Amino acid sequence: MQNWVLDYIAKQKAALDSIPADAVVALIGKLHVALKEDRQIFVFGNGGSASNSSHFATDLGKGSSDKMGKRFRVLSLNDNVSWMTAIGNDYSYDDIYARQLENYARPGDLALACSVSGSSPNLVKAFQWAKTNGVHTVALVGGKRGKLAEIADQTILVNDTHYGRAEDGQMGILHMLCYAFMENPELGK
């Protein structure tokens, strides 16, 4: 078991090392613009990526906003169970995020999807709607990349196909995004 743990840690370090710092810096810039222009930020995913999305919305919306003195308008679309079940029941599970964006998103807003596979139909459909309607799209994906990586305006890859390691890498990116503002409050000026 010791060797398995050491191997897992080594692979997790490799996954973290695969994160392109310049892409994270670029996304921090996009979030900075969204803050200054009072744009809405939508984040969403499935399974563990949905949990990461919820965590990110909390950290950015509360922690980063508290430090900035200005509020990020951020919403995790996977946190409203009644919306998701109504849409899934009356239309299709593939529509659960796109239909919410139809109600909330405006041109110039930002949609951030977290996905290990990059191929979840509900995420792809949301990005297709977003791109058609002037919403900037950013995909955090795992090593498979998937359809999201093809259609996103910006893709940040955690180069591992293991769900746990890829999700941990994505949460690391999401924490960097939040702490960039928490630890550099001059960005709010």
C-alpha positions in Angstrom: 0.0 0.0 0.0 2.9 2.4 0.7 4.1 2.1 -2.9 0.6 2.7 -4.2 0.3 5.9 -2.1 3.7 7.1 -3.2 2.8 6.4 -6.8 -0.5 8.3 -6.4 1.3 11.3 -4.9 3.9 11.3 -7.7 1.1 11.2 -10.3 -0.8 14.0 -8.5 2.3 16.1 -8.6 2.7 15.5 -12.3 -1.0 16.5 -12.9 -0.4 19.7 -11.0 2.8 20.3 -12.9 0.8 20.1 -16.2 -1.3 23.1 -15.3 -0.3 26.0 -17.7 0.4 29.0 -15.5 0.0 31.4 -18.4 -3.6 30.1 -19.0 -4.4 30.6 -15.3 -3.0 34.1 -15.4 -5.1 34.8 -18.4 -8.3 33.6 -16.6 -7.5 35.7 -13.6 -7.4 38.6 -16.1 -10.9 37.6 -17.4 -12.3 37.4 -13.9 -10.8 40.8 -13.2 -12.5 42.3 -16.2 -15.8 40.6 -15.1 -15.5 42.2 -11.7 -14.8 45.7 -13.1 -17.6 45.4 -15.7 -20.0 43.9 -13.2 -20.4 40.8 -15.4 -22.1 37.6 -14.3 -19.9 34.5 -13.9 -21.6 31.1 -14.3 -19.8 27.9 -13.2 -21.1 24.4 -13.5 -20.1 20.7 -13.8 -21.3 17.2 -13.0 -20.5 14.9 -10.1 -17.2 15.9 -8.4 -16.9 18.8 -10.8 -20.2 20.1 -9.7 -18.9 20.1 -6.1 -15.8 22.0 -7.3 -18.1 24.5 -9.0 -20.1 25.1 -5.8 -16.9 25.5 -3.8 -15.5 28.0 -6.3 -18.7 30.1 -6.4 -18.6 30.3 -2.6 -14.9 31.2 -2.4 -15.1 33.8 -5.2 -18.4 35.2 -4.1 -17.6 35.5 -0.5 -13.9 35.2 0.2 -12.5 37.1 -2.8 -15.3 39.6 -2.8 -14.7 40.4 0.9 -11.1 41.2 0.1 -11.8 43.2 -3.0 -14.4 45.5 -1.5 -16.4 44.9 -4.6 -18.6 41.8 -5.2 -18.1 39.1 -7.8 -21.4 38.2 -9.3 -20.9 34.4 -9.4 -23.5 31.6 -9.6 -23.1 27.9 -9.6 -25.8 26.5 -11.9 -25.6 23.1 -10.4 -26.7 24.3 -7.0 -30.4 24.8 -7.8 -31.9 21.3 -7.6 -35.4 22.4 -8.4 -34.3 24.2 -11.6 -32.2 21.2 -12.7 -35.0 18.6 -12.0 -37.7 20.7 -13.7 -35.6 21.2 -16.8 -34.4 17.6 -16.8 -38.0 16.3 -16.4 -39.7 18.7 -18.8 -37.0 18.9 -21.5 -33.9 16.8 -21.1 -31.0 16.4 -18.8 -28.8 17.7 -21.6 -30.6 21.1 -21.2 -30.1 21.6 -17.4 -27.4 24.3 -17.9 -28.2 25.8 -21.3 -31.8 26.5 -20.2 -30.6 28.3 -17.1 -28.2 30.3 -19.1 -31.1 31.3 -21.4 -32.7 33.0 -18.3 -29.6 34.5 -16.7 -26.8 35.1 -19.2 -26.1 38.2 -21.2 -23.5 38.9 -23.8 -20.1 39.6 -22.2 -20.8 37.3 -19.2 -18.5 34.4 -18.5 -19.4 30.6 -18.4 -16.9 28.3 -16.7 -17.4 24.5 -17.0 -15.4 22.0 -15.0 -15.2 18.5 -16.6 -12.8 15.6 -16.5 -14.0 14.0 -19.7 -14.8 17.3 -21.5 -17.6 15.5 -23.2 -20.7 15.7 -21.0 -23.6 16.6 -23.3 -25.2 19.0 -20.8 -21.9 21.0 -20.6 -21.4 20.9 -24.4 -24.9 22.1 -25.0 -24.5 25.0 -22.5 -21.3 26.1 -24.2 -22.9 25.9 -27.7 -25.7 28.2 -26.4 -23.2 30.5 -24.7 -21.0 30.9 -27.7 -24.0 31.7 -29.9 -25.1 34.3 -27.4 -21.9 36.2 -26.8 -21.0 34.6 -23.5 -17.2 33.9 -23.1 -16.6 30.2 -22.4 -13.8 28.7 -20.3 -13.3 24.9 -19.9 -11.3 23.2 -17.2 -10.8 19.7 -18.5 -8.9 16.5 -17.9 -6.5 14.7 -20.2 -9.2 13.4 -22.6 -10.0 17.1 -23.4 -13.3 16.2 -25.2 -15.7 18.4 -27.1 -15.5 21.3 -24.6 -11.8 21.8 -25.3 -12.7 22.1 -29.0 -15.4 24.7 -28.6 -14.3 26.7 -25.5 -12.9 30.2 -26.0 -10.2 29.2 -23.5 -9.3 25.7 -22.2 -7.1 24.9 -19.2 -6.0 21.3 -19.2 -5.0 19.2 -16.2 -3.2 16.5 -18.1 -4.5 13.4 -16.4 -7.5 11.1 -17.2 -7.8 9.9 -13.6 -11.0 11.5 -12.2 -9.7 12.1 -8.7 -6.4 13.6 -9.8 -8.0 15.7 -12.5 -10.7 17.0 -10.2 -8.0 17.8 -7.5 -6.0 19.7 -10.2 -9.1 21.6 -11.2 -9.9 22.6 -7.6 -6.3 23.7 -7.3 -6.8 26.0 -10.3 -10.1 27.3 -8.9 -8.4 28.0 -5.6 -5.6 29.9 -7.4 -8.3 32.0 -9.1 -9.9 32.9 -5.8 -6.7 33.5 -3.9 -5.2 35.6 -6.6 -7.8 38.2 -5.5 -7.8 37.4 -1.8 -4.0 37.8 -1.6 -3.7 40.7 -4.1 -6.5 43.1 -3.2 -4.9 45.8 -5.3 -6.5 44.0 -8.3 -9.8 45.6 -7.1 -8.5 49.1 -7.9 
